Amino acid sequence: MDLHIMDEHSYLKQVLMLLGVAILNVVLSRRLKLSPVLGYLFLGALIGEHGLKYVDQSDYIHALSEFGVVFLLFAIGLELTFERLIQMRFHVFGFGGLQLLISTICLAYGLQFLFKIQTSVSILVGCALSLSSTAIVMQVLSETKRQSTQVGRLSLSVLLMQDFAVVPLLAILPLLKSHSENILNEIGYSALKALLTIVLITIAGRLLLRPFFGLIGSAKSEEVYVSTTLLIVLGAAYLTSSIGLSTAMGAFVAGILIAETEYHTRVENSILPFKSLLLGLFFLSVGMSIDVNYVVSEFDKVIFLALGLIVIKGLTIFLLCLVFKFRLGAAMHSGMLLSQGSEFAFILFNLASGQKVLDPSVSQLLLVLVSVTMAVTPLLSVLGRYLEDKIDHKEEFDKYNEFKGVSDLHDHIIIAGFGRVGRVVAYMLAEQKFNYIAVDSDLAKVKKARKQGFPVYHGDLSSPDVLRAVGASRASCVILTMDDKLALRKSVKIVSVHYRNLDIISRAEDFRHGQGLRKLGASYTVPATIETGLQMGGALLQSLGVADHDILSLKEQFRKNNYSLTEEIELFRGVPPTKQTLGD
């Protein structure tokens, strides 16, 4: 009995230690503006069995850390929709696929030469090293506000392709430990089994998810959403693991299916605390497995290999950027930004070492190698941004008479005017992962926005040359946010005449102004005075105790059919609306 109590206290002590370290790491990382991944690795090595020995790598810690991987793959799946992949297919599967293939071949050859490991294992490790860190790259892009630039768009495409590659790698890894002569047959059988499972999950998900979430939504309880999300994630993970596949594969597919529904935002918010905590525990467990003494003894080798990885990956991405007609400076910046190893490499190397596919000493060396490349990424990004700004800003246009940084855009949105209204529109587009490009006639405003990382160019959209320069023939929509009436009229007329495929959304002063712009070709107009009145009236009704859904319904009545109700109630003639005119 006493022994049981001691074990329980030891268990609680280790959990408290891990939670305390996780909190400390997040706070310090935010203060120092560093990736929390590096902090988890460092602190894990400090408190683990090779450091101060405060925490043992017990089975329950490994189990919790594996849940972190499951939730990470689920969250990645939530970021994907089939529509978005189709829109980005050229760079996701074209550029991203080539990057993976070329990097894997080069790295696998080098690994086989250095460590004399079997071909299948060297290919697996080479593919793992060819992945880049989603956590660090997206953090750097977010801090520099360059998600919507050419480098940001390319990085997102490459990372999406790499996220796809993780799932088959996790599925193939257990097969390598068999050392069977028929390994290709085993891989083929496993791939067929995985394909059938994905098809079954997809069919079931498409048929059942929407009605199921509709039923859950009727309960109007956030707690039910959390429980439902956990049920779906762990259920899908259990289903794939029960037939010998990776738990992460089931979670990934479940994420993609939920991304297709209107509930994906609420689901993503509900799992965020679990994902962050469990993923933090995973990185702590990886850190605990790092032998600091071994790192010190092999320091020269680690630096040499880290430099080799950065050069091979960076050069591959740089050359591919030139082939895909990216700007020279953007190509250099992309190569430096994506040249590090990935957090997924920690997952794969830990599993490979545990399953005796990879020698523990080689696994140690590779873990440290990836950590070093991740640590230097912010510095490489700073150098890349400097080179991009120096090289690419000398000439505004490329050889196709388009603005530099536009050649990769398709189905993008063009924002005319980058004042306060244009910035709000840009923020909303960026949050929903839509590509956009902005133009403004105020040079000082453009220079300021460019320094802040926004894809803004100097020009007047009423000029056919500027429309050609922003890739209007490949765009899906143009939104005019300027407040100059003459500029609005000219822009609407020019765009509607030369680019009939483009939807035009225009700002207007009032209803009558909007009516005139629609006659010139605008698809939709937003009268500023009416919208201000709607927002102020809504705030007033809310303070008077009117229900939110009633206020929203009233606003939608005004906005329906290009604010046609405004004309019906004779707002401009001073006749007040009645219940009858509002349809009550």
FENCOR-V848780 format. One record per run of one state. SS is the DSSP state (~ for helix, > for strand, _ for the rest). FROM is the first residue (numbers start at 1). TO is the last residue. Records with the same first field share a line. If there is no record, write none. Layout:
SS = FROM-TO + FROM-TO
This chain:
_ = 1-1 + 33-35 + 48-58 + 79-81 + 88-88 + 116-118 + 130-133 + 144-149 + 177-182 + 219-221 + 243-246 + 260-263 + 289-291 + 298-298 + 324-327 + 338-342 + 355-359 + 376-376 + 393-396 + 398-402 + 404-412 + 417-419 + 432-435 + 441-442 + 452-455 + 459-463 + 470-471 + 475-476 + 481-484 + 499-502 + 509-510 + 521-523 + 544-547 + 569-570 + 574-584
~ = 2-32 + 36-47 + 59-78 + 82-87 + 89-115 + 119-129 + 134-143 + 150-176 + 183-218 + 222-242 + 247-259 + 264-288 + 292-297 + 299-323 + 328-337 + 343-354 + 360-375 + 377-392 + 420-431 + 443-451 + 464-469 + 472-474 + 485-498 + 511-520 + 528-543 + 548-568 + 571-573
> = 397-397 + 403-403 + 413-416 + 436-440 + 456-458 + 477-480 + 503-508 + 524-527
